[in-house]
Every structure is written in C-alpha cells, then in structure tokens.
Amino acid sequence: MAQSASMKQIGARHMNGAVHIMEWSNKMDLIAYGTEKGEVTVQRLNWQKIVIFPPPGEDVKVRSLSWQHDETIIAVGYSNGEVSLLDAEREESISTLKYDEDIKKVYFSKAINIADYRTVYRNKAELAFDFFLPPLPPLNNLGISSKSQEHKSFAKGSPCFLVVILKSGKIFLLFLGALKAGSIDMSQHVSYPDDFEIFDARLSGDFNAMYALVRDGDKIKVLHFCNAILKEYISPMMHLAMHCANILETKNYINNTIQCILEAWETVLLEMDNKLTNYANEQPATSLSADFLELLVFGYATHDIEEFLMQDLTEKGIKKLQTSVDLSYSTIQSLVTKPLQSAAINMFYFLNTIKGLARMSYYFEPLIVPATAEEALRQCGALLMKILELQQVVDQSVNDMKLFFSWLCVVIVRLHQQDIPEDMPQLSTQDTIYLAEYLNSIEDSVIENDDGSVTKRKFNLEKVGQYLEDKPLQQTVKSDVHHLWQKLLEKNECLYNCSLLYPHEKQLSLIQQRDKMFIAIDAVFEKPNSSITSEFQLDFICTCCSLPLEYSRSVDFIKFSFLAGNKRGSDLMAITTDWQSCLLMEFDQKFSQLSCVIIHLKPGPFTKELPLPLNNLQFVDLQFYNEEVLSLLLLQDNEEKQQSYFMQFSLELMREKFTLHLLPQNLNLQEMLLPQSIFDVVDFCQFRGMDTICTSLAVSGSRKVASILSDKNKKIVMFEMEIEDDDDELDISQNY
C-alpha cells in the first residue's frame, strides 16, 4: 500500500461554534480557521491555541484564509470588504486593505525565485536602507497615552503576490502585500456579465498569466490571461515593491505621530477652554486684547478681569495650568523634533531612491514615471520644511506661554496687594514690548468651516493647533526680511519657481502638506498598476461543462483546487463539474498544450460490482495534498443512510488516460472528453469511511497533516498522514 494512503487519527474536538474555513501552514504545525463569529483562530496540532483575532466589526464573516509561504503571516478576507494581514507569531494585525465589495477569496501566491527570470535587476553597490537610516523611535517610549498603535513593519519574508478576489469579479494583485500590481474585471471578459459568477482565480507557476474559474450564463469556464510585464519585470518590480512597503510603513508612522501630536495639543486646548476661553467668550467683541494691554501697560484691571484672576483663576490655578500646558508642549516638542522629523527624512530617502530608479529605463520604464517621482520628492521636501516651521512655532509658543503665565502670576499677586517674592521673575523692557505685541495677537480670529459657515475663535493665544487642522493657516510665520536667501527668491521669480527647489508653502497647515505629499506618492505607484492592468490579454477560453436546467444556476457542487508550478513546471487544477464528476487539467509551462481527464464517481462499463456502501458517491470537497496526490472528501447519499469517505487519490493512476490538446485555442471539453470511472483505477479499500457526515477538509503535504470538518462544521478531526507502519496504524484498508 502507498505510504500516502496511510493515516492515523491524532485528535478530534468539538468547537464552540461552527467553523467556516480551515487552512494549514506549510512552515509549522499550525492551522488557522475562521468561525461563524468572524474570529480567526490559530492553533497547534496538539490543540494549543496560539492567538484569536477578533472580527473587524459586528456580523462580519470570514470569507477566505491563506498563509504566506514559509511565513507566519495570514491573509484574511472578510464579508465587509476588508483584507487583513495577521501575524500569528507577533499576535497582531500588520495592515488592512479595504474594498467596497464583499470578498470572495484571498490568497498568497507561491514564493518567487527572482533568479529564474531573465530581466534581473542587481546593483551590488547599493546598500540596504537600514545602513543609512536608524530605526524610527517607538512612540510608546515617549510616555504618550495614545490610542495610536506602535509602528509595525510589513511582512518581508519570501517575495510573493497577494491576490484579492471580490464577488463582483474584480481581481487585484499586490506585490509583497503593498505594491498594487494590476487588476482584472472578469465581468468585462464574459458573454453574460449580468449572469456571471467568479469562483476562483490563480496566478500561473511562472507568474506570466492568470487562470480564472467562472460561471458565464449556464457555462462553467476557465479563462486564461497572459501578461508579458509580470514575467519580464518581476525582478525590478520586487525592488520597487520593497520601497513601496517601506513607504507605506513610514506613512503609517507619520499618521500615528500626528495623531499623538493632536492628542497632546487637545490637552492644551482643553485646559485653555476650561479657564481662559470661557472667560473670553463672555466678553464683548474686540475688548479682550484691549483689556489685557491696559492691564500690562497701565496696571489697571477692569472689574471683569480682576474678578476672573482673583476668583476663577487664582495664582495656584495659573501655576497648575502652566504646568499642564508646559507638559503638553513638551510632548509635542519631543514628537516633532525626533519621530516626525525622522520619518520625513526616511520618506525623503525612499522617494529619492525611487527617483534614481526611474532613470534606469531598461528596468523600470513600465513601472515608474520620472516626473511623478520628482513631484513626490518635492512634496516630501515641502513637508520637511513644514515640520521645521512647526518646530519653530512650538518652541516660540513655549516661550510665549511661559512669559504670559509668569506675568499673570505677578498680576495676581499685585491684585492681592501682596509683596512680590524675589524668586518671581520680573519683566524687562524688552519682555514688556514683546508681551504687548503678543497680547495684541489674541484678538478674535475668523475660521471658515468646510460647510461654508464661519466660526470665531475669541481666544487665539496658542498657534500650534492651526497646523493640525485641514485648513489654511490663520497666522503664518513672518519671514525674516534680512534673510539673504529669502531676498534672492523674492527678486528672482524664475528661481522661486524652479523645480529643483523644494517649495515652502506658508499658507498650508501640516495636515494639508501631509495629504498633498500622500497624493503625490499615490501617483508614483499608479504607473505599475496601470501598466500591468493594460497588459492582461484574454487568450484562451475553456468550457468545462454546461449547467443542467434542474440546477437553476445553483453551483454548490463547484469545488476548485490549484497547484502552481509542479516539478514538471506545469500548473494543475481540479474542478468538480457536477456532484459526481471532477475535471483534472494540467497546463505545461509554455502554455502550449493541455492534458486533461474527467474522473467519474459512477462505475464504468467494465467496472466490477461495487460494494453497496460505495454506490451513489458525490464530491464534497477536494484539495491537492501535493504534486502527486489529490485529497478527496466524498459522501454516499442513499435514502436509508449517509456515509462520508476520505481518500488520497494518486494522479499517476490517471496519467495514461489523460488526453492531449494543443494551445492556445478555445476548447469545449464537455464535448471532447469521456468520463473515466475512479473505480477502474483504485482499490475499494482506498476509501476510508468516516464516523460522521463531513463537510470540508484542509490538507498539507509539506506538514503531512489533514483536518476534516464534521457535525455541521462544529467538529474538527485531525489526521497524521504518511505514517510509518506500526501497531498503532489505522490504515484505510481497515474499512473493508
């Protein structure tokens, strides 16, 4: 008996709820499964749970699971259109992609061996980015109470594609889970786009084509799309994708840092609102600045100010407010000076590298437009200048607030007719002049909202918050009239507009400048997506079967499994064309010929009499165990009794019965193939009866394991495959 047919049950367990999908890792003895609650659980072969990932929302279902080759990363597609990359080792979500439609399937392609491709980009003199750039500082080390997540890295691992299939028939490719690498809308390539359904789509073994299994009206078809760019430029594409992943990480880090700054600023604003702004709102228009200036210059306090300072604010309240504001500004300073500035420098490095790659047209002409790379770099330079500008404003605000609160403390002591302590700082003439100018700037400011309405901010003491709003700055930084470079730019308009100089857009806030840079970066990565998308060409249509009228478009019997690039360099696929027929197809590496056969679960004209339990078998599920074995889950559906069977079907048993067809030419295999009975090539003892009715299976030839769902998807039974012969072996042959 073949060792692949030997198996031993190693455990069975009832789950708390129904399990919808299972997938084995090929790196470790880990299985991931999605539950009816939308959770994704990862556990070991011994049932030890590693991590449970919660659903992204209420009533969200898991549609698909896929492990990255030789990695601990899982791609999960949800019913709300989200695709999450989950790290089972770090027990966290790496990134999330959002689509507008329900997910049909997600999967990682096989690992890419760059050395197999002709156009290989190599630069031995080029050093990795981490040689020049130190790691970005963790945000949680700054003592910030923030909901922002810690900086996370994209999974590097083995290079591969992430393929996302929507129920509408749209397919998206992402290289390294980051770089958009083309898309296809299958509804544009079928005869009946209004009566169409996609089941699966797979990249070929050498990544120059894609297969898609669809229902087109009452026909089940396999479509083949070739793509020259995917194969010819896969090496430079991987290089670009690595930079894209680094840029996406840096974008997330910048967003998280700005969120932390915003939360720290909101603390300042809250303190201001609780004390000073409430008082300002009670005063008549245009009187606030005049009252404070009168108090500073003449030492005269109006009744309202005196009551506010002595009763509502008090010296103790002023010092407490000053401490809170100083702490918030100190946090903002630490975020702007190190994390935000470092992230902008990192972004500049990555974009500058892409600008350099754009000049190597032999490798990157279909992937990068030099003008868009240059524009993204200019906007990154503009962001870096805006960060430096914000840093100056924060530093100035710290000094302004310190001077303002020190003066208020002195005023309150005087109002209480007390002696001023020696340790309390006194204002110099220069400080008094500066403070007068500062108090004059706290007059009402008008802010235009997005909806066209107008809001008056009556207490405009701090100037950092305007940088954190998606609106133009109300108070811009004044230019130094004696600055020689500024003078040169003002006198030479051609130099001011030169593309080699990075613009300093004084009217934009930090948020607006960041968004402008992000838009420019998105434009950089539109080129590879559009180039690859335009190269997908439909060159082959294979009609697998026609749906009988009684099915009424019900295709619950359709099961599909695909194996890319076996030892022969061929692509294998298995498709159930009805409850009792399975079509095996093998496409050679050059896509010049197709070998195929239909496996039938009915006895042939020369089949010996079947045992009663093997009559009326149906396909329930199937999956390639490895290149030579197809795992089958079958069901005997008699009126008296139902019985499930599992078997390991060796593809070599059917090799002699494969028929050969030249490609590319459209084929109708339904009219060209004769079904071959499975009972003519396998022994009856190869069918292993299961204890309960089974609904789904998941197998892994690399880990030599199998798991089967039963009891209405609430029980998982695990098997060890290819076991050595011993006394404990539960062989399939024990069934007969």
C-alpha positions in Angstrom: 0.0 0.0 0.0 1.3 3.5 -0.8 2.5 5.4 2.2 0.5 8.4 1.2 -2.6 6.4 1.9 -1.6 5.6 5.5 -3.1 7.9 8.0 -3.8 8.0 11.7 -6.3 10.0 13.7 -4.5 12.1 16.2 -7.3 14.1 17.7 -10.9 15.3 17.4 -12.6 18.2 19.2 -15.9 19.9 19.2 -15.7 23.7 18.6 -17.7 26.3 20.5 -19.3 27.3 17.2 -19.4 26.5 13.5 -16.1 26.6 11.6 -16.4 28.0 8.1 -12.9 27.6 6.6 -9.6 26.0 7.5 -6.0 26.4 6.2 -2.8 24.7 7.2 0.6 26.5 7.4 3.4 24.8 5.3 6.0 26.1 7.7 4.9 24.9 11.1 2.2 22.6 12.5 -0.3 25.5 12.7 -3.8 25.6 11.5 -5.9 28.7 11.1 -9.7 28.6 10.9 -12.5 31.1 10.7 -15.6 30.8 12.9 -19.2 31.8 12.5 -18.5 34.7 14.8 -15.9 36.2 12.4 -13.0 35.2 14.6 -9.7 33.8 13.2 -8.1 31.2 15.5 -4.6 29.9 15.1 -3.7 26.7 17.0 -1.1 24.0 17.0 -1.5 20.3 16.0 -1.9 19.5 19.8 -4.9 21.9 20.0 -2.9 24.6 21.8 -4.4 27.9 20.8 -1.8 30.5 19.8 -3.9 33.5 19.2 -7.5 34.5 18.4 -8.0 37.5 16.1 -11.4 39.2 16.7 -13.6 40.2 13.7 -13.3 43.8 12.4 -16.9 44.5 13.1 -20.3 43.1 14.0 -21.9 40.4 11.8 -18.7 40.2 9.8 -17.9 36.7 8.4 -14.6 35.2 7.3 -14.6 34.5 3.6 -11.1 33.2 3.0 -7.8 32.4 4.6 -4.3 32.0 3.2 -0.9 31.5 4.8 2.1 33.2 3.3 4.7 30.7 2.0 7.1 29.7 4.8 5.9 32.6 7.0 3.6 33.1 9.9 1.5 35.7 8.1 -2.2 35.0 7.3 -4.2 36.9 4.8 -7.9 37.0 5.8 -10.8 38.2 3.7 -14.0 39.4 5.4 -17.5 39.9 4.3 -17.3 43.7 4.9 -14.7 44.1 2.2 -11.6 44.2 4.5 -8.5 42.1 3.9 -6.2 41.9 6.9 -2.7 40.7 7.1 -2.3 39.0 10.5 1.0 37.9 12.1 0.4 34.7 14.2 3.9 35.0 15.7 3.6 38.6 16.9 -0.1 38.2 17.5 -1.0 41.4 15.8 -2.5 42.9 12.6 0.1 44.2 10.2 -2.1 46.0 7.8 -5.6 46.3 6.4 -6.8 46.8 2.9 -10.4 48.0 2.3 -12.6 47.4 -0.7 -16.1 48.5 -1.4 -17.5 45.0 -2.0 -17.7 41.6 -0.4 -14.6 39.4 -0.6 -14.8 36.1 -2.5 -11.2 34.9 -1.9 -7.7 36.0 -0.9 -4.5 34.0 -1.2 -0.8 34.3 -1.3 0.9 33.0 -4.5 3.9 30.6 -4.2 7.2 32.2 -3.4 9.1 33.9 -6.2 12.6 32.9 -7.1 14.0 36.0 -8.8 17.0 34.1 -10.2 14.6 32.3 -12.6 13.7 35.4 -14.6 15.6 36.9 -17.4 15.5 40.6 -16.6 17.2 40.5 -13.2 17.9 43.9 -11.5 21.1 43.7 -9.5 23.1 46.6 -8.0 25.9 45.2 -5.9 27.0 48.7 -4.9 23.5 49.5 -3.5 23.2 49.3 0.3 20.1 48.5 2.3 18.2 51.5 3.6 18.8 50.4 7.3 22.6 51.0 6.6 21.9 54.7 6.4 18.6 55.2 8.4 18.4 54.4 12.1 15.2 52.7 13.3 12.3 55.1 13.9 11.8 55.7 17.6 8.8 53.8 19.1 6.0 56.2 20.0 5.1 54.4 23.2 8.5 55.1 24.6 7.6 58.8 24.8 5.1 58.2 27.6 2.2 59.2 25.5 -1.3 58.0 26.5 -2.5 57.4 22.9 -4.7 55.0 21.0 -2.2 55.1 18.2 -0.6 51.7 17.6 3.1 51.1 17.8 5.0 51.3 14.5 4.6 48.0 12.6 6.5 46.5 9.7 5.1 44.8 6.6 5.9 41.2 6.3 9.1 40.8 4.2 9.7 37.1 4.1 9.6 35.3 0.7 8.5 37.6 -2.1 5.1 36.7 -3.4 1.8 38.2 -4.7 -1.3 38.7 -2.6 -4.4 38.2 -4.8 -7.7 39.7 -3.7 -10.9 38.5 -5.5 -14.2 40.3 -5.0 -17.6 38.7 -5.5 -18.3 41.2 -8.3 -15.5 39.5 -10.3 -12.8 42.2 -9.8 -9.3 40.8 -9.1 -6.5 42.8 -7.5 -2.8 41.9 -7.3 -0.4 43.3 -4.7 3.3 42.5 -4.6 4.6 41.9 -1.1 1.1 42.9 0.1 2.0 46.5 -0.6 2.5 47.5 -4.3 -0.6 47.4 -6.5 0.4 45.2 -9.4 -2.5 45.1 -11.7 -6.2 44.2 -11.7 -8.8 42.5 -13.9 -12.5 42.9 -14.1 -13.8 39.5 -15.1 -17.2 40.8 -15.9 -15.7 42.6 -18.9 -14.5 39.2 -20.4 -17.6 37.1 -20.3 -20.6 36.7 -22.6 -23.2 37.3 -19.9 -21.9 40.0 -17.5 -25.4 40.2 -15.8 -25.5 36.4 -15.3 -22.0 35.8 -14.1 -20.1 34.4 -11.0 -16.5 34.0 -10.2 -15.3 31.1 -8.1 -11.5 31.5 -8.0 -8.5 33.0 -9.9 -4.9 31.8 -9.7 -1.5 33.1 -10.9 0.4 30.6 -13.1 3.6 29.0 -11.8 5.9 31.3 -13.7 3.7 34.4 -13.0 3.2 35.4 -16.6 -0.6 34.5 -16.6 -3.7 34.1 -14.6 -6.4 31.4 -14.6 -10.0 32.2 -13.6 -12.8 29.8 -13.0 -16.2 31.5 -13.7 -19.8 30.8 -14.4 -20.8 32.6 -17.6 -24.6 32.1 -18.0 -25.1 28.4 -17.9 -21.5 27.5 -18.7 -18.6 26.8 -16.4 -15.5 28.2 -18.0 -11.7 28.5 -17.3 -10.3 31.8 -18.7 -6.6 32.3 -19.3 -5.0 35.8 -19.3 -1.4 36.3 -20.4 0.7 39.2 -19.2 4.2 40.0 -20.5 5.2 42.6 -17.9 4.6 40.4 -14.9 7.2 37.9 -16.1 9.7 40.3 -17.8 9.8 42.9 -15.0 9.2 40.8 -11.9 12.7 41.4 -10.5 12.7 45.3 -10.7 9.0 45.1 -9.6 10.1 43.3 -6.4 12.8 46.0 -5.8 10.1 48.7 -6.2 7.7 46.8 -4.0 10.2 46.7 -1.2 10.4 50.5 -1.3 6.6 50.7 -1.6 6.3 48.7 1.6 8.8 50.9 3.4 6.9 54.0 2.3 3.6 52.6 3.5 5.2 51.8 6.8 6.5 55.4 7.0 3.1 56.8 6.0 1.5 54.9 8.9 4.2 56.1 11.3 3.7 59.7 10.2 -0.1 59.4 10.7 0.4 57.8 14.1 2.8 60.5 15.2 0.5 63.3 14.0 -2.3 61.7 15.9 -0.2 61.7 19.1 0.6 65.4 18.5 -3.1 66.1 18.0 -4.0 64.4 21.3 -1.3 66.3 23.1 -2.5 69.6 21.6 -6.1 68.8 22.6 -4.9 68.6 26.2 -3.6 72.2 25.8 -6.9 73.3 24.1 -8.9 71.6 26.9 -7.1 73.5 29.6 -7.5 76.7 27.7 -11.2 76.1 27.2 -11.7 75.3 30.8 -10.1 78.5 32.0 -9.2 81.3 29.6 -11.5 80.7 26.7 -14.6 80.5 28.8 -13.8 84.0 30.2 -13.0 85.3 26.7 -16.4 84.2 25.3 -18.2 86.2 27.9 -16.5 89.5 26.9 -17.7 91.9 24.2 -16.1 91.7 20.8 -12.7 93.4 20.4 -12.5 94.1 24.1 -10.3 91.2 25.3 -7.0 92.3 23.8 -7.6 95.9 24.9 -8.3 94.9 28.5 -5.1 92.8 28.7 -3.0 95.5 27.1 -4.4 98.1 29.5 -3.5 95.8 32.4 0.0 95.4 31.1 0.8 99.0 30.2 -1.1 101.0 32.8 -1.5 98.3 35.5 -5.3 98.9 35.5 -7.6 95.9 35.7 -11.2 96.1 34.7 -13.7 94.6 37.2 -14.3 91.5 35.0 -10.5 90.8 34.7 -9.9 91.4 38.4 -12.8 89.0 39.3 -11.6 86.4 36.9 -7.9 86.5 38.0 -8.6 86.6 41.7 -11.6 84.2 42.0 -11.8 82.0 38.9 -8.1 81.6 38.1 -6.0 82.4 41.2 -2.2 82.1 41.4 -2.4 78.4 42.2 -4.7 77.8 39.3 -2.3 79.7 37.0 0.6 77.6 38.1 -1.3 74.4 37.6 -2.5 75.5 34.2 1.1 76.5 33.3 2.4 73.1 34.4 -0.2 71.2 32.3 0.4 73.4 29.2 4.2 73.0 29.6 3.9 69.3 29.8 1.7 69.1 26.7 4.0 71.4 24.7 7.0 69.3 25.9 5.3 66.2 24.5 4.6 68.0 21.2 8.2 69.1 21.0 9.5 65.6 21.6 7.2 64.2 18.8 8.1 66.9 16.3 11.8 67.0 16.9 12.5 63.3 16.7 9.8 61.0 15.4 8.1 63.2 12.9 11.3 64.8 11.5 13.0 61.3 11.3 10.0 59.9 9.5 10.1 62.7 7.0 13.8 62.2 6.4 13.2 58.4 5.9 10.4 59.2 3.4 12.7 61.6 1.5 15.4 58.8 1.3 12.9 56.3 -0.1 11.4 58.7 -2.6 14.9 59.9 -3.7 15.8 56.2 -4.3 12.7 55.7 -6.5 13.7 58.9 -8.4 17.0 57.3 -9.1 15.4 54.0 -10.2 13.3 55.9 -12.6 16.4 56.9 -14.5 17.2 53.3 -15.3 14.6 52.9 -18.0 15.8 49.5 -19.1 14.5 48.0 -15.9 11.9 50.5 -14.6 10.3 52.2 -17.7 6.9 50.4 -17.4 6.9 50.8 -13.6 7.9 54.4 -12.8 7.2 57.8 -14.4 10.2 60.1 -13.6 8.0 63.3 -13.4 5.7 61.8 -10.7 8.7 60.6 -8.7 10.2 64.1 -8.9 6.9 65.7 -7.8 6.6 63.3 -4.8 10.1 64.1 -3.7 9.3 67.9 -4.0 6.3 67.5 -1.8 8.3 65.5 0.7 10.8 68.3 0.9 7.9 70.7 1.4 6.6 68.6 4.3 10.1 68.5 5.9 10.2 72.3 5.8 6.7 72.5 7.2 7.8 70.2 10.1 10.8 72.5 10.7 8.4 75.5 10.7 6.1 73.8 13.2 9.1 73.1 15.4 9.9 76.8 15.4 6.3 77.7 16.2 6.2 75.1 19.1 9.5 76.5 20.5 8.2 80.0 20.3 4.8 79.0 21.8 6.6 77.5 24.8 8.4 80.8 25.4 5.3 82.8 24.8 3.2 80.8 27.3 6.0 80.9 29.9 6.2 84.7 29.6 2.4 85.1 29.6 1.8 82.9 32.7 4.7 84.5 34.6 3.2 87.9 34.0 -0.3 86.7 35.1 1.2 85.4 38.4 2.8 88.8 39.1 -0.5 90.5 38.3 -2.5 88.3 40.6 0.0 88.9 43.5 -0.3 92.7 42.9 -4.1 92.5 42.8 -4.0 90.8 46.2 -1.8 93.8 47.3 1.0 91.5 48.4 4.7 91.9 48.1 6.2 90.2 45.0 8.5 87.4 46.0 12.1 87.7 45.0 12.1 84.4 43.2 9.2 85.6 41.0 10.6 86.7 37.6 10.2 90.4 36.6 9.5 91.6 33.1 12.3 93.5 31.4 11.5 96.4 29.0 12.1 94.1 26.0 9.8 91.4 27.5 7.1 94.0 28.1 7.3 95.2 24.4 7.2 91.6 23.2 4.3 90.7 25.5 2.3 93.7 24.3 2.7 92.5 20.7 1.7 89.0 21.8 -1.4 90.1 23.7 -2.4 92.2 20.7 -2.5 89.0 18.6 -5.0 87.2 20.8 -7.9 89.2 19.2 -10.7 87.4 17.5 -9.8 85.2 14.5 -12.3 84.0 11.9 -12.2 80.5 10.7 -14.1 79.2 7.7 -15.5 75.7 8.1 -15.9 73.1 5.4 -19.6 73.6 5.1 -19.1 77.4 4.4 -20.1 78.5 7.9 -17.9 80.8 9.9 -16.6 80.3 13.5 -15.0 82.9 15.6 -12.2 81.8 18.0 -12.2 84.5 20.6 -9.1 83.4 22.4 -6.3 82.8 19.9 -3.4 82.5 22.4 -1.8 79.4 21.1 -0.7 79.0 17.5 0.1 75.3 17.2 -3.4 73.9 16.7 -3.9 75.6 13.3 -1.2 73.3 11.9 -3.2 70.2 13.0 -6.4 71.2 11.1 -7.2 70.5 7.5 -7.5 74.2 6.8 -5.1 77.0 5.7 -3.1 78.7 8.4 -4.8 81.7 10.1 -1.5 83.1 11.3 1.5 82.4 9.1 5.1 82.7 10.3 6.6 86.0 9.4 9.6 85.9 7.1 12.9 87.4 8.1 13.3 90.5 5.9 17.0 90.4 6.4 17.4 86.7 5.2 19.6 86.7 2.1 18.1 83.6 0.6 14.6 84.9 1.0 15.6 88.2 -0.6 17.1 86.2 -3.5 13.9 84.3 -4.1 11.7 87.4 -4.0 13.8 89.2 -6.6 14.1 86.2 -9.0 10.8 84.7 -9.9 12.3 82.1 -12.2 14.5 80.8 -9.3 11.5 80.8 -7.0 9.5 78.6 -9.4 12.4 76.3 -10.3 11.6 72.6 -10.0 15.0 71.9 -8.4 14.0 73.9 -5.3 11.5 72.4 -2.8 8.5 74.7 -2.2 7.8 76.3 1.1 4.0 76.7 1.1 3.5 79.0 4.0 -0.3 79.0 3.8 -0.8 75.3 4.2 -1.2 73.5 7.5 0.8 70.4 8.4 -2.2 68.2 7.7 -2.7 69.8 4.2 1.0 69.4 3.4 1.0 65.8 4.5 -2.1 65.0 2.4 -0.5 66.7 -0.6 2.6 64.5 -0.2 0.5 61.4 0.1 -1.4 62.2 -3.1 1.9 62.6 -4.9 3.1 59.3 -3.6 0.0 57.5 -4.6 0.5 58.9 -8.1 4.0 57.3 -8.2 2.6 53.8 -7.6 -0.2 54.2 -10.1 2.1 53.5 -13.0 2.9 49.8 -12.3 -0.7 49.2 -11.5 -1.9 50.7 -14.8 0.9 49.2 -16.9 0.3 45.6 -15.7 -3.5 46.0 -15.9 -3.4 47.0 -19.5 -1.2 44.0 -20.4 -3.7 41.4 -19.3 -4.9 39.8 -22.5 -7.5 37.0 -22.7 -6.0 34.3 -25.0 -7.8 31.1 -24.0 -11.3 30.0 -23.0 -12.1 26.5 -21.9 -15.7 25.5 -21.5 -15.7 22.8 -18.7 -19.4 22.0 -18.6 -23.0 23.3 -19.1 -25.3 23.5 -16.1 -28.5 21.4 -16.5 -31.8 23.1 -16.1 -32.5 21.5 -12.8 -29.6 23.3 -11.1 -31.2 26.7 -11.8 -27.8 28.4 -11.6 -27.1 26.6 -8.3 -23.4 25.8 -8.3 -22.9 24.4 -4.8 -21.2 21.4 -6.3 -18.3 23.5 -7.7 -15.1 22.8 -5.8 -11.7 24.0 -7.1 -8.1 23.3 -6.2 -5.0 24.6 -7.9 -1.3 23.8 -7.7 1.2 26.2 -9.4 4.4 25.1 -11.0 5.0 21.5 -10.0 8.3 19.6 -10.7 7.4 19.5 -14.4 6.8 23.2 -14.4 3.1 22.6 -15.1 0.0 24.1 -13.5 -2.5 21.7 -12.1 -6.2 22.3 -11.4 -9.1 20.1 -10.3 -12.7 21.2 -10.8 -15.9 19.4 -9.9 -18.2 19.9 -12.9 -21.2 18.2 -11.1 -21.7 16.2 -8.0 -20.1 13.1 -9.5 -17.5 14.4 -12.0 -14.1 16.0 -11.5 -12.1 17.6 -14.3 -8.3 17.3 -13.9 -6.3 19.8 -16.0 -2.6 20.2 -16.5 -1.1 23.1 -18.4 2.5 22.9 -19.4 5.0 25.7 -18.6 5.0 27.2 -22.1 1.2 27.1 -22.3 1.4 25.1 -25.5 -0.6 22.0 -24.5 -3.3 20.9 -22.1 -3.6 17.4 -20.6 -6.9 16.6 -19.0 -9.3 13.9 -17.9 -12.7 13.6 -16.2 -12.9 11.4 -13.1 -16.3 9.9 -12.6 -17.8 8.5 -9.3 -20.0 6.1 -11.3 -18.9 2.7 -12.3 -17.8 2.2 -15.9 -18.9 -0.5 -18.4 -16.0 -2.7 -17.3 -16.1 -1.9 -13.5 -16.6 -4.9 -11.3 -19.6 -4.8 -9.0 -19.3 -2.1 -6.3 -19.8 -2.7 -2.6 -23.1 -1.3 -1.5 -21.6 1.5 0.6 -19.8 2.9 -2.4 -22.8 3.4 -4.6 -24.1 6.9 -5.3 -21.0 8.7 -4.1 -20.7 12.5 -4.5 -17.9 15.0 -4.3 -18.0 17.2 -1.1 -14.5 18.8 -1.2 -11.1 18.3 -2.7 -7.6 19.8 -2.4 -4.2 19.0 -3.7 -2.2 17.2 -1.0 1.0 17.6 -3.0 2.0 17.3 -6.7 1.1 13.7 -6.9 -1.9 13.3 -4.7 -5.4 14.8 -4.7 -7.3 14.5 -1.4 -11.0 13.8 -1.8 -13.9 14.1 0.6 -16.9 12.1 -0.6 -20.4 11.4 0.5 -22.7 8.4 -0.1 -26.2 9.8 -0.2 -28.7 6.9 0.0 -32.2 7.2 1.1 -31.5 4.9 4.1 -28.1 6.2 5.2 -25.5 8.8 4.6 -21.8 8.0 4.9 -18.7 10.2 4.3 -15.4 8.9 2.8 -11.9 10.2 2.6 -9.3 9.1 0.1 -5.9 10.0 -1.2 -6.1 9.8 -5.0 -2.8 9.3 -6.8 -2.7 11.3 -10.0 -0.3 8.8 -11.6 -3.2 6.3 -11.7 -4.9 8.6 -14.3 -1.8 9.6 -16.3 -2.4 7.1 -19.1 -6.0 8.3 -19.5 -5.1 12.0 -20.0 -5.9 13.4 -23.4 -3.6 16.0 -25.0 -4.8 19.3 -26.6 -2.7 21.9 -28.3 -2.9 25.5 -27.1 -3.9 28.3 -27.3 -7.2 27.5 -28.8 -10.7 27.7 -27.3 -11.9 24.3 -26.2 -15.2 22.7 -25.2 -14.1 19.8 -23.0 -17.6 18.7 -22.4 -17.8 17.6 -26.0 -14.3 16.2 -26.2 -13.8 14.1 -23.1 -15.2 10.8 -21.9 -15.6 10.3 -18.2 -13.2 7.8 -16.6 -14.5 5.8 -13.6 -12.5 6.2 -10.5 -13.3 2.6 -9.6 -11.3 1.3 -12.6 -8.0 2.7 -11.2 -8.3 2.4 -7.4 -9.0 -0.4 -5.0 -12.1 -0.2 -3.0 -10.0 -0.3 0.2 -8.7 3.1 -0.6 -12.0 4.7 0.6 -11.8 5.4 4.3 -15.2 5.7 6.0 -15.7 8.5 8.5 -17.6 8.3 11.7 -19.9 11.3 10.9 -21.1 13.3 8.0 -18.2 15.5 6.8 -18.4 18.9 5.1 -14.9 20.2 4.4 -11.2 19.3 4.5 -7.8 21.0 4.7 -4.6 19.2 4.0 -0.9 19.9 3.9 1.6 17.6 2.1 4.6 19.5 3.5 3.4 19.1 7.1 1.8 15.6 6.4 -1.4 16.5 8.1 -5.1 16.6 7.3 -8.2 18.0 9.1 -11.8 17.3 8.4 -14.9 19.2 9.5 -18.0 17.3 10.5 -21.1 17.6 12.7 -22.5 20.6 10.9 -19.0 22.2 10.9 -18.7 22.1 14.7 -16.2 19.3 15.0 -12.6 19.1 13.7 -10.9 15.8 13.3 -7.1 15.8 12.6 -5.0 13.1 11.0 -1.3 12.4 10.6 -0.5 11.4 7.1 2.2 9.1 5.6 2.8 7.5 8.9 5.3 4.6 9.3 3.8 1.2 9.6 3.4 0.1 13.3 0.9 -1.5 15.6 -1.0 1.8 16.2 -1.6 2.5 12.5 -5.2 2.9 11.5 -4.9 2.1 7.8 -7.6 2.9 5.3 -7.8 -0.8 4.4 -9.3 -1.5 7.8 -12.6 -0.2 6.4 -13.1 -3.4 4.3 
